[in-house]
Amino acid sequence: MNQKDGPPLLAVKHLGVAFQTDQGQVLAVDDVSFELESGQVLGIAGESGCGKSVTALSLMRLLPQPVSKITEGEILFKGQNLLDFSIGAMRKIRGKKISMIFQEPMTALNPVHTVGRQIAESYSLHFPDMGEKEKNTASLQMLAKVGIPDARQVMKKYPHQLSGGMRQRVMIGMALACEPDILIADEPTTALDVTVQAQIMDLIFQFRDTTGMAVILITHDLGLIAENCDRVVIMYAGTVSESASVTTLFHHPFHPYTKKLLQSIPSRAQTAKEPLPTIPGNVPVLSKMPVGCRFAKRCEHALPQCENQRPRMMSVSSGHFAACHLVYDCEKKLNFDK
Ligand SMILES: Nc1ncnc2c1ncn2[C@@H]1O[C@H](COP(=O)(O)OP(=O)(O)OP(=O)(O)O)[C@@H](O)[C@H]1O
């Protein structure tokens, strides 16, 4: 929660996002809330399809059109609701205040323009008074900052002439060019080998350390979250199932889904012959979401109410929240024991 005066840097409140599909309208993100402070690194984790990327794209107001729309909630950036911003006002936020990087850099890079031209364009968009020479110098400095050797040569190249790791660095350079307040990194290192992965994460965190930028790191990789994040939001089937500080989540997980996820991380002690524990059953499909807890069918601890009452986020301890009827059940037991 916010420890300073004034609103948090970012507060997402009860976000809902719907897609129009052949089965009718489905809610891909349903009642998602979280907060982010300057300099904080927030991890968003959960199985494929749980709504991580849709949440991130909503923050940028870059949801695919016309098939999707934000149906409810607020996205408060420094207290102002981005959902009230005009398209023009949003363009000034994107890249300058909130930037996003993707798993596949070609999503963000234009294949028919040189790297130099693309970085210069990010400056032109947000600093229209900047001269050509100034933009060139700033672009060279930015490429050097993201660890690109021989930046002058790289500026003349097209994205396909660079390695995957280099393309990732260029995309990060573009995203960081205007020193945004928030960087959203959606699976930024999944396609890269382990050494380059570590270098890219170091780069992001060096930048965070020097500018105080906040980071939202979206990943399947709980190890990456444990190593790099301050807080974590666990999503399941379009909803938040648990949120806590990283230390609390990894040492005292509450939600049965989080516990299962943590058990499925390979440990160093694991031998190649031992199968990793998996979570039996499947994530419910969007068009047939259960009315109660979305994890109930796969949960070993499900209570009768889990089938027909949707659990709301409840406080487990200070700064630790879980959407699980067991929170209430535990409280009742605790009170009974007194
Ligand atoms: N263009 C679309 N049309 C219809 N449904 C979509 C579309 N894009 C996403 N969805 C649905 O929204 C849900 C959330 O998708 P999202 O990409 O946010 O998941 P994710 O958690 O980021 O998954 P992954 O880790 O695989 O990237 C999924 O069920 C997906 O099928």
Ligand as a Chemical Component Dictionary entry (heavy atoms), coordinates in Angstrom:
data_LIG
# 
_chem_comp.id                   LIG 
_chem_comp.type                 NON-POLYMER 
_chem_comp.pdbx_formal_charge   0 
_chem_comp.three_letter_code    LIG 
# 
loop_
_chem_comp_atom.comp_id 
_chem_comp_atom.atom_id 
_chem_comp_atom.alt_atom_id 
_chem_comp_atom.type_symbol 
_chem_comp_atom.charge 
_chem_comp_atom.model_Cartn_x 
_chem_comp_atom.model_Cartn_y 
_chem_comp_atom.model_Cartn_z 
_chem_comp_atom.pdbx_ordinal 
LIG N1  N1  N 0 -7.668  -11.006 -29.701 1  
LIG C1  C1  C 0 -8.263  -11.816 -28.813 2  
LIG N2  N2  N 0 -9.506  -12.330 -29.056 3  
LIG C2  C2  C 0 -10.134 -13.117 -28.155 4  
LIG N3  N3  N 0 -9.592  -13.472 -26.966 5  
LIG C3  C3  C 0 -8.355  -13.007 -26.675 6  
LIG C4  C4  C 0 -7.623  -12.160 -27.569 7  
LIG N4  N4  N 0 -6.431  -11.852 -26.988 8  
LIG C5  C5  C 0 -6.434  -12.476 -25.794 9  
LIG N5  N5  N 0 -7.573  -13.155 -25.610 10 
LIG C6  C6  C 0 -7.934  -13.978 -24.462 11 
LIG O1  O1  O 0 -7.689  -13.275 -23.279 12 
LIG C7  C7  C 0 -7.211  -14.172 -22.272 13 
LIG C8  C8  C 0 -6.016  -13.578 -21.623 14 
LIG O2  O2  O 0 -4.946  -13.549 -22.567 15 
LIG P1  P1  P 0 -3.505  -12.980 -22.192 16 
LIG O3  O3  O 0 -2.735  -12.886 -23.471 17 
LIG O4  O4  O 0 -3.632  -11.757 -21.384 18 
LIG O5  O5  O 0 -2.915  -14.141 -21.297 19 
LIG P2  P2  P 0 -1.453  -14.242 -20.658 20 
LIG O6  O6  O 0 -1.645  -14.516 -19.216 21 
LIG O7  O7  O 0 -0.647  -13.027 -21.001 22 
LIG O8  O8  O 0 -0.902  -15.518 -21.393 23 
LIG P3  P3  P 0 0.583   -15.846 -21.914 24 
LIG O9  O9  O 0 1.387   -16.051 -20.691 25 
LIG O10 O10 O 0 0.406   -17.080 -22.721 26 
LIG O11 O11 O 0 1.039   -14.650 -22.719 27 
LIG C9  C9  C 0 -6.929  -15.498 -22.953 28 
LIG O12 O12 O 0 -7.933  -16.413 -22.608 29 
LIG C10 C10 C 0 -6.986  -15.189 -24.411 30 
LIG O13 O13 O 0 -7.531  -16.265 -25.129 31 
# 
loop_
_chem_comp_bond.comp_id 
_chem_comp_bond.atom_id_1 
_chem_comp_bond.atom_id_2 
_chem_comp_bond.value_order 
_chem_comp_bond.pdbx_ordinal 
LIG N1  C1  SING 1  
LIG C1  N2  SING 2  
LIG C1  C4  DOUB 3  
LIG N2  C2  DOUB 4  
LIG C2  N3  SING 5  
LIG N3  C3  DOUB 6  
LIG C3  C4  SING 7  
LIG C3  N5  SING 8  
LIG C4  N4  SING 9  
LIG N4  C5  DOUB 10 
LIG C5  N5  SING 11 
LIG N5  C6  SING 12 
LIG C6  O1  SING 13 
LIG C6  C10 SING 14 
LIG O1  C7  SING 15 
LIG C7  C8  SING 16 
LIG C7  C9  SING 17 
LIG C8  O2  SING 18 
LIG O2  P1  SING 19 
LIG P1  O3  DOUB 20 
LIG P1  O4  SING 21 
LIG P1  O5  SING 22 
LIG O5  P2  SING 23 
LIG P2  O6  DOUB 24 
LIG P2  O7  SING 25 
LIG P2  O8  SING 26 
LIG O8  P3  SING 27 
LIG P3  O9  DOUB 28 
LIG P3  O10 SING 29 
LIG P3  O11 SING 30 
LIG C9  O12 SING 31 
LIG C9  C10 SING 32 
LIG C10 O13 SING 33 
# 
